[in-house]
C-alpha cells in the first residue's frame, strides 16, 4: 500500500511561526495545478503495482484551490496510479475558506464530498482571538467555531489542529481550548508545541522583544494537560502529536510512521520508498518551468542501513507501536539491537522508556521528549 501527498504551495497570508514552503502570490495557481498533474504523469511508474490507499492535500493551504482544480488533481491520481476502493482523501483547510460568503454560496462541504474528499483537517490552532493575532492567522475566533459547526453537519471524519505553548496563553486558556474542541465531539485532534523556526517572522519578533520567548517548560506542562484531558475522553495518543478515537486514526500519517511508501507531488514535497528518499525543489517558478519541460526538479538519496535504522527509531518512539527488537534484528542486524539495548538503559532508569514484549516505548513522561531521546539512540557510523 502507498500514499500520495500533494503539496499546494499557496496561502492567503504568512503565519508568523510557519517555515513550510508557500507563496502568498496566487497568480501562478493555475500553472501550478497544471504542473502537479504533469508531475504525476511523469512519475506514473514509480509506485509500480503498489495500491494507493491515501491521498493527502497539504500545504500551504489546499482550500484556496477551486473545486474543479481539486477534482482534477484527484482524478489525476486515479488516472496514473492504482487506487483502492474508497481511499482516505484528506483536505487541509483553513476556517476562513470554509465559512466565507464564497464558500457558503457554493455549499462547499457538499461539494468536497462530491469530488471524493472524505476527511477534513482544519487549521484551527486556537479558539481565542489573542492567540490567532499573535500567530498572524488569516481567520478569527468566531470563524474557528463556526467552521466546525458547519463541517460536522457533512463530515464524520474531521481533525483539527491546536497549538500549545503560545506566549501569553496560560493553562486556563489552554484547558478552555481543549474543552471547546471536545464540545464539538470531534474524533481526532492534532496538537503541536509552538516552535521558533529559523528565519520566520516569529523568530524576528522574539528577537525584537515584541513577542515573549517561547517557554519550553510551559509547553511541556500543557502537553501533559492535553494528554490527560483527551485520554480521559477516550482518545488514544497514538503518536506524540496525534489523538484519535477508535477507527479515526489518520491512515495517511500512520502509513508514514510505519515506513510505508509515499509519493510527494509538488514543490518541496518528499517521497519515500523504503530504500531511498527524494525531495522536490522549494521554488514555485523553477518547479513549474522544469515540469513543463518534462524534467523532474528533485534530488534523491539512497538510505544506508544506518539511515533506515535511525529513521525507524525516530518514528517508532513517537508512536504507540514503539520500536521492535525483532524488526531491528531482521532488517538491520544484531549489532543494532545491542546498540539500542545499551543506549536505552539510562532512559529506562529515568523512567522515560520501557520494554514490553521486546518493544521499546516511551513512558507518559517520555513522550514529549521522544525526539531528543531518539537522537541519543541513533547509530553513528
N, C-alpha and C positions, 0 to 999 in steps of 0.2 A: 504494500500500500504506500501511497505517496501523497504529498500535498503540493498545491500551487499557491504561492504567495504573490500578490500583485501590488506593487508599491505605487501609490498615487501621490506624486510629489507636489501637492498644492495645498495651501492653507490661506484663509482669509486674512489672518494676521499671525504674527510670530509670538508664541508663548515665551515668556522670559526664561523658562527653565529648559526649553527643548533644544536638543542638538541633533535631532533626526534631519534627514535631507528633505528639504521642501523649498518651494518658492511661493511668494505672495503675489506674483505676477501670473495672471491666468491666460494671457494671450496665446500661449503655446499649448493650451489644454487639448484642443482638437488634434494637433500634431502629435501630442504625447499619446493620446489614445490610439492613433494610427500606429505609432511605434510599438506600443505594448502588444497590440495584435500581431504586428510583424515579428516581434521577438519570439512570440510563442510559435509562429510558423517556422522561424529559423531554427528553433530548438525542439521541433516536434518529435525528434527521435531520441531525445535524451532520457526519457523515462522508460523506453523500451516497452516491456509488457506490464510494467507496474501500473496499478489502477489508482486513479486519483480519488481519494476519499474526502479531501477537504479543499475548499477554495477560500482564500482569505484576502480581503481587501484591506490593506493597511496604508499608513502614510506618515506624514501628510494627513489630509482629510478626504477620504474617498467620497464622503457625502456631498462634496462640491460638484461631483460629476452629474451630468444629466442622466435621466433614467435610460435613455436609448444608448448612452455610452457605457453604462454599467452592463446593460443587457448584451451589448456587442462583445464586451470582454468575457462575460460568462460563456457566451456562445463559442468564442474562440478557444476556450479551454476544451469544450466538448468537441470542437472541430479537429483539434490536434492531439488530443490525449484520450486514453481510455478512462472513462469516468464511471464510478459505481452508481447504482440507483440511489437517489436521494442523498447526495453528498452533503456534508455540513458546509454551508456557504455563509460566511461571516462578513458583515459590512461594518467597519468602524465609522461612526457618525458623531458629529458634534450636535449638541442640543439645539443651537440656533438654526441649523439646517433642517431640523425635524419639525420645528414649530413656526417657521417663517410663514408669511402670507402666501408665498410661492408654494411652499410645501403643502399647506392646507388646501390650496386651490386645486391641487392635483391628487389629493388623498394619498400622500406619499407612502404610508405604511402598506396600504393595499397594493400599491404599485411595486414596492420592493418584493412583496410576497409573489406577485405575478411573474416576476422575472427569475425567481428561484432563491432569493435571499431568505434564509430560514433562521438566521441568528444575528442579532444586533449587538454591537459593542459600542456603548455610548460613553463619550468622554465627559462625564460629569465633573470629576476632580474635587468639587466641593459644592455644598448647597448654600454656602454663605458668600455674600457679596464681597466682603473684605478680602477673603482668600482669592476669589476669582480676579479681583482687580490687581492684587499683588502679583499674580501669575500672568496677567495680561491675557486672560481667556476671552474669546470672542462672544461668549454668552453670559447672561446674568443669572442670578439666583432663581428668579421666577421661571426662566426657561429651563433650568436644571430640573425642577419639579414637574413642570407642565409637559415636557417631552416624554417623561416616563409615564405619566398619567395616560398619555395618548398611545404610547408604544405597547403597553400591556394589554390594550384592547385588541391588538392584532398579532402580537408575538408572545409566545410562551418562553422561548429560549432567548433571554436577554441577559447581558452582563453590563455592569457599569464600572468605570474607573474612579477610584478615590485616591487622593494624595494625603499623606500624613507627614508630620514633621515640618509643617509650614510655619515660618516665623510668625509669632503672634497668635497662633492657634493653640489655645490651652486644651487641657484634657477634656473639659466640659464641652467645648465646641466640637472636638473630635468625636466624643461619645454621641453628641447630637447628630453629627453627620452619619455615623453608623446607624443610629436609630431611624433616621429618615429613610435610609436605604432599605432597612428591614421592613419598615412600614409598607413599602410597595410590594413586598412579597417576591422579590427577585430571586431567581435560583442560582445566580452566580455573581460574584464580586471580585474584581481585581484591584489590588491596592498596593501602592508603591511609596517609598520614602522619597521626599523631595531631595534631589541631589543637585549639587552645584557643578555643572559640567563646564569644562574649559571653553572660553570664547563665547559664552552665552551672555545674554543681557542680564540674567540673574547674577552671574559672577561679577559683572561690572557694577551693578547696583550695590552689591555687598561690599566691594572694594571702595566704593564712594561713601559708604556708610548710609546710603538711602534705605537699604533693607538690612535688618539684623542678620548676623551669621546664622546659618542652619545649626541647630543643636542636635548632635547625634544621640545624646542621651535621651532627649525628649522624643526623638523619632523611635528609639528602641522601646521606650515605655509605651508609646502609642501603638506600636506594632503588637505588643502583648495585650493591650486593651482590645485591639481588633480581634486577635485570635480568640480570646476568652469570650467576647461578645458573639462572634459568629459561630463558634463551635457549640455554644450553648443553645443556638437556634438550629442546630442540625447540619451546619455546613462542614465540609471536610476541607482542611487546609492542605490540598493535595500537591501544591507547590508553594514555595515561600510567599509569593505574591498573589496566589490564586485560591479562591474559596468557592466550592461548588456543592450544591445539593446532589444527592444520588441521581445519576443519569444526566447531569448537566455539566460534567467536566468538559472543558474545551478540547474537542478532538484534535484541532489543529495544533494547539500548544502541547498537548500530551504527546503527539507524534514527534514533535521537535525534541522534547525532553527525553524521549525513549530512543532517539537516534535514528528515526525513520527518514527516508529520502524526502527532500522537498526542493522545489524549483522556484527560484526567486526571479520574478519578472519586473523590470523597471529599473530606473536609476537608483543606485545604492543597494539594490536587493541582493541578498546572499542565497546561494544554493548549496546543497549538501547531498552526497550520495553514499555516505558511509566510509568512503575511502579518500575523498577529496572535497575541497570547498572552493567555491567560486564567488566572485562578487562583481557587480556592475559599477561603472564609473559614477561618481556623485556629481554629475553635471548635466542638467537637462538638455542644453543646446547640443553638447557633444554627443550625448546619448542618442538624441533624435537623429542627428546628422549621420552618425555611423550606422544606426539601424536602417535608415533609408538607403544606405549604400550596401546593405547586406552584411555588415560587419558587426560582430558581437563585441560591444565595448566592455570587456570583462577581463579579469585576471583569475588565475586558478592556481591552487597549491595542492600537492598531494600530501596527505597527512601521514606522518610516521606512526609507528605503533605507539610510541610515547605520546604523540599528539592526541591520538584517539583515546588512550587511557586517561590522560588529563581531562579531556573533554567529558568523558563518561563520569569521572569523579565529580566534576563541576556540576553537571546537570543532575546526576543521581542524588547528590546530597541535598539538592533543593526540593526534592520530591518525596512523597510518601513511599515510593518504591525503593529508595535508597541505592546503595552500591553493593552489588552481588559479588561475593568472593568467588563463587563458581564461574560466573561470567568472565571475571578478570583472568582466572586460571586458564580458561578455554581460549579466550580471544587474545590475551596479551602475554601470558606465561607466569610461572610460579615466582619469578623474581619480582614481579609487580605486586603479587599477593603479599609476599614477605615485606615489601616496602610499605604497603598500605597498613599492614598489621603493626609495624614498628612506629610509623608516623602517627597513627591514630591513638596510640596509647595515652599520650598526655591529654588529649581531648576527652578521652573516656574517663580519666582520673578527674578531670574538671567538670564532668557530667554534662558535656556538650555533645558527645557522641555515645552511641551504644551499639553493641552487636545483638542481633536477634535472628536466629536461624541462618547464620552465615551472611546476613545482610547488615551493612553498616548504615545507620541512620542518625540524623540529628535529634537531640532531645528538644523539648519545648524551648529551653533556654538557648540551645544552639542554632535554632532556625534562623534567627535574624543575622547570625554571624556565619552562615553557611558558605558564602563566597570566600571569606577570609580563611576559614578552616580548610576549604578545598585547596586553596593555593598552597597551604602547608603540606598537603598530601600529594601534591604533584610530584611526578618522577622527573628529575632533572638529568638530561643527558650530558 
